[in-house]
Amino acid sequence: MNAQPATTCYQVNLQRWFGGGEVYTGFLTHALHELGWGTVIFVHAKAEFWEKLVPPNTVLVRVASFAEI
């Protein structure tokens, strides 16, 4: 049986480049993971760094603009 998180946090970070906001998003995602929360992050389609920054169970939804959310 696959355990699903009881609670999910949705985040939006559409920056294409890595900076302070992305560090904070990664930190928050790791903290939520430790508390048993699931996380879905809407990220820019061309931002290549997210897989290295967040836990492996994080759902990354790649979009080109806010209008796609």
C-alpha positions, -999 to 999 in steps of 0.1 A, spaced: 0 0 0 13 35 -9 11 59 20 -3 93 9 5 125 30 -24 136 51 -18 172 41 -4 188 10 11 223 6 10 240 -28 37 265 -36 44 287 -67 79 297 -77 82 307 -113 118 321 -112 140 307 -140 172 314 -120 184 302 -86 184 328 -58 172 334 -22 136 327 -28 144 293 -42 166 285 -11 136 294 11 112 273 -10 136 243 -7 140 248 30 103 250 36 97 219 14 123 199 34 107 210 67 72 200 55 86 167 43 100 160 78 65 168 93 49 143 69 33 168 45 33 164 8 44 193 -14 34 204 -49 55 232 -64 45 250 -96 79 259 -112 91 275 -144 95 250 -172 131 261 -178 143 261 -142 166 231 -141 177 231 -105 146 220 -86 153 182 -86 185 189 -67 169 212 -42 138 194 -29 131 159 -15 124 132 -41 87 128 -33 80 165 -41 57 170 -71 71 195 -95 46 209 -120 64 227 -148 47 256 -165 58 284 -188 37 312 -171 13 319 -142 -16 316 -167 -10 278 -170 -17 273 -133 
